[in-house]
Amino acid sequence: MREALVTMLRMQDRMNTRVHDQWRSQGFAWHRAIWIECAELIDHHGYKWWKHQEPDLAQVQLEIVDIWHFGMSALLVEYEAAGSVQTLVQAIEESWNTPRAGAGIVESAEQLAGTAAGEARFDVGQFAQLVDASGLGFTELFRQYLGKNVLNFFRQDHGYKEGTYLKQWGGREDNEHLVELLADVDTQAKDAEQRLYGALSERYSMVS
């Protein structure tokens, strides 16, 4: 777990720096992004008692991965004064592994959103509870996070920030291409990021 956390924090720092080289000092509202993503997650799960709804668990898990991007960003800013990624990793591990009462997906998302909106912070323990409730698990969180992080880099490198990149290519959304290509990549390999980026580039050049 520790090695995976170090890897994900490093990747998130690189992604944020790609968007803005001084991202830590910009005062970005990570907490706001978190509670909004929680609301989107609940919508995918379904909450409307007045109509038939079926939970879309795959979309719920994708929203959890997006929340993790924003959560790690908030933690990197919060723990910057500590001067060590290892200090942050230890804090995440302790919160993640603290025993907690089980709660459903919607209730867990509401708790996380409440803390983000009301206290402007990311609660690791509440997030871990949400991961458990969704059936995602830490190993799968790492796998999906690596994939989405690489896709985010790919988007930036192909004009996402400038508004020239289209998520639809080859008649399908880039997330769909990602899911297929990620299945063929060993995310535990040291060159997993490079392999996945290369696979995205190859397919993009063929179908775009």
C-alpha positions as CSV (number, residue, x, y, z in Angstrom):
1,M,0.0,0.0,0.0
2,R,2.8,2.4,0.9
3,E,4.5,2.1,-2.4
4,A,1.3,2.5,-4.3
5,L,0.5,5.7,-2.3
6,V,3.9,7.2,-3.1
7,T,3.4,6.4,-6.8
8,M,-0.1,8.0,-6.9
9,L,1.0,11.1,-5.0
10,R,3.9,11.5,-7.4
11,M,1.6,11.1,-10.4
12,Q,-0.9,13.6,-9.0
13,D,1.8,16.2,-8.4
14,R,3.0,15.8,-12.0
15,M,-0.5,16.1,-13.4
16,N,-1.3,19.2,-11.4
17,T,2.1,20.7,-12.4
18,R,1.2,20.0,-16.0
19,V,-1.9,22.1,-15.6
20,H,-0.3,24.9,-13.6
21,D,3.4,24.9,-12.6
22,Q,2.6,26.8,-9.4
23,W,-0.5,24.8,-8.5
24,R,0.1,24.6,-4.8
25,S,-0.1,28.4,-4.3
26,Q,-3.2,29.0,-6.5
27,G,-5.8,28.3,-3.8
28,F,-7.7,25.9,-5.9
29,A,-11.0,24.8,-4.2
30,W,-10.3,21.0,-4.1
31,H,-13.0,20.6,-1.5
32,R,-15.6,22.0,-3.8
33,A,-14.6,19.6,-6.6
34,I,-14.9,16.8,-4.1
35,W,-18.4,17.4,-2.9
36,I,-19.6,18.1,-6.5
37,E,-18.1,14.7,-7.6
38,C,-19.9,13.1,-4.6
39,A,-23.2,14.5,-5.8
40,E,-22.5,13.1,-9.3
41,L,-21.7,9.8,-7.8
42,I,-25.0,9.7,-5.9
43,D,-26.8,10.5,-9.1
44,H,-25.2,7.6,-10.8
45,H,-26.1,5.3,-7.9
46,G,-29.7,6.6,-7.8
47,Y,-31.6,8.3,-5.0
48,K,-35.0,9.1,-6.6
49,W,-37.6,7.1,-4.7
50,W,-40.3,8.4,-7.1
51,K,-38.9,6.6,-10.1
52,H,-37.2,3.3,-11.0
53,Q,-33.4,3.5,-10.9
54,E,-30.7,0.9,-11.2
55,P,-27.3,1.7,-9.6
56,D,-24.5,2.1,-12.2
57,L,-21.7,0.7,-10.2
58,A,-19.0,1.2,-12.9
59,Q,-19.8,4.9,-13.0
60,V,-19.9,5.2,-9.3
61,Q,-16.4,3.7,-9.1
62,L,-15.2,6.1,-11.8
63,E,-16.5,9.0,-9.7
64,I,-14.6,7.7,-6.7
65,V,-11.4,7.7,-8.8
66,D,-12.0,11.3,-9.8
67,I,-12.6,12.2,-6.1
68,W,-9.2,10.6,-5.3
69,H,-7.5,12.9,-7.7
70,F,-8.9,16.0,-5.9
71,G,-8.4,14.4,-2.5
72,M,-4.7,13.7,-3.0
73,S,-4.3,17.3,-4.3
74,A,-5.8,18.7,-1.2
75,L,-3.6,16.5,1.0
76,L,-0.5,17.5,-0.9
77,V,-1.2,21.1,-0.2
78,E,-2.2,20.5,3.4
79,Y,1.0,18.5,4.2
80,E,3.4,20.6,2.1
81,A,4.8,22.2,5.3
82,A,5.7,18.7,6.6
83,G,8.3,18.6,3.8
84,S,8.1,14.9,3.2
85,V,5.8,12.7,1.1
86,Q,6.5,9.9,3.6
87,T,4.9,11.9,6.3
88,L,1.8,12.3,4.2
89,V,1.8,8.6,3.2
90,Q,2.0,7.5,6.8
91,A,-1.0,9.8,7.7
92,I,-3.0,8.4,4.9
93,E,-2.2,4.8,5.9
94,E,-3.2,5.4,9.5
95,S,-6.5,7.0,8.5
96,W,-7.2,4.3,5.9
97,N,-6.5,1.5,8.3
98,T,-8.5,2.9,11.2
99,P,-11.5,0.6,12.0
100,R,-14.8,2.2,10.9
101,A,-18.4,1.4,10.9
102,G,-19.8,0.2,7.6
103,A,-22.2,2.4,5.7
104,G,-23.8,2.3,2.3
105,I,-22.5,4.0,-0.9
106,V,-24.9,7.0,-0.7
107,E,-24.4,7.5,3.0
108,S,-20.6,7.3,2.7
109,A,-20.7,9.8,-0.2
110,E,-22.9,12.1,1.8
111,Q,-20.5,12.0,4.8
112,L,-17.5,12.7,2.6
113,A,-19.3,15.5,0.8
114,G,-20.5,17.0,4.1
115,T,-16.9,17.3,5.4
116,A,-15.7,18.7,2.1
117,A,-18.5,21.3,1.9
118,G,-18.7,22.1,5.6
119,E,-15.1,22.0,6.7
120,A,-13.3,22.5,3.3
121,R,-11.1,19.4,3.8
122,F,-10.7,15.9,2.5
123,D,-11.3,13.1,5.1
124,V,-9.2,10.0,4.2
125,G,-11.2,7.7,6.5
126,Q,-14.5,8.7,5.0
127,F,-13.1,8.2,1.5
128,A,-11.8,4.7,2.5
129,Q,-15.3,3.9,3.8
130,L,-16.7,4.9,0.4
131,V,-14.2,2.8,-1.4
132,D,-15.2,-0.2,0.7
133,A,-18.9,0.4,0.3
134,S,-18.5,0.5,-3.5
135,G,-16.6,-2.8,-3.6
136,L,-13.7,-1.0,-5.4
137,G,-10.9,-1.9,-3.0
138,F,-7.5,-0.3,-2.8
139,T,-5.8,-2.4,-5.4
140,E,-8.5,-1.6,-8.0
141,L,-8.4,2.0,-7.0
142,F,-4.7,2.1,-7.8
143,R,-5.3,0.4,-11.2
144,Q,-8.1,2.7,-12.2
145,Y,-6.3,5.8,-10.9
146,L,-3.2,5.0,-12.9
147,G,-5.3,4.6,-16.1
148,K,-7.2,7.9,-15.6
149,N,-4.1,9.8,-14.7
150,V,-2.4,8.7,-17.9
151,L,-5.5,9.6,-19.9
152,N,-5.5,13.1,-18.3
153,F,-1.9,13.6,-19.4
154,F,-2.9,12.4,-22.9
155,R,-5.7,14.9,-23.0
156,Q,-3.5,17.7,-21.9
157,D,-0.9,16.8,-24.5
158,H,-3.5,16.9,-27.2
159,G,-5.1,20.2,-26.5
160,Y,-7.6,19.6,-23.7
161,K,-6.7,22.9,-21.9
162,E,-6.9,24.8,-25.1
163,G,-10.3,23.3,-26.0
164,T,-9.1,21.6,-29.1
165,Y,-9.1,18.0,-27.9
166,L,-12.3,16.0,-28.4
167,K,-13.1,13.2,-26.0
168,Q,-14.9,11.3,-28.8
169,W,-12.6,9.7,-31.3
170,G,-13.0,6.6,-33.4
171,G,-16.7,6.9,-32.7
172,R,-16.3,6.3,-29.0
173,E,-15.4,8.2,-25.9
174,D,-11.8,8.1,-24.8
175,N,-12.7,6.5,-21.5
176,E,-14.0,3.5,-23.4
177,H,-10.7,3.2,-25.3
178,L,-8.9,3.5,-21.9
179,V,-10.8,0.6,-20.3
180,E,-9.9,-1.7,-23.2
181,L,-6.2,-0.7,-23.3
182,L,-5.8,-0.8,-19.6
183,A,-6.9,-4.4,-19.5
184,D,-3.7,-5.3,-21.4
185,V,-1.3,-3.4,-19.2
186,D,0.3,-4.7,-16.0
187,T,-0.2,-1.7,-13.7
188,Q,2.4,-3.1,-11.3
189,A,5.1,-2.8,-13.9
190,K,7.6,0.0,-13.6
191,D,6.9,1.2,-17.1
192,A,3.1,0.9,-16.8
193,E,2.5,4.6,-17.4
194,Q,4.6,4.7,-20.5
195,R,3.1,1.5,-21.9
196,L,-0.5,2.8,-21.5
197,Y,0.3,6.2,-22.9
198,G,2.0,4.6,-25.9
199,A,-1.1,2.4,-26.5
200,L,-3.4,5.4,-26.3
201,S,-1.2,7.3,-28.8
202,E,-1.1,4.4,-31.2
203,R,-4.9,3.9,-31.2
204,Y,-5.5,7.7,-31.4
205,S,-3.3,8.0,-34.4
206,M,-5.2,5.1,-36.1
207,V,-8.8,6.3,-35.5
208,S,-8.7,10.1,-35.1
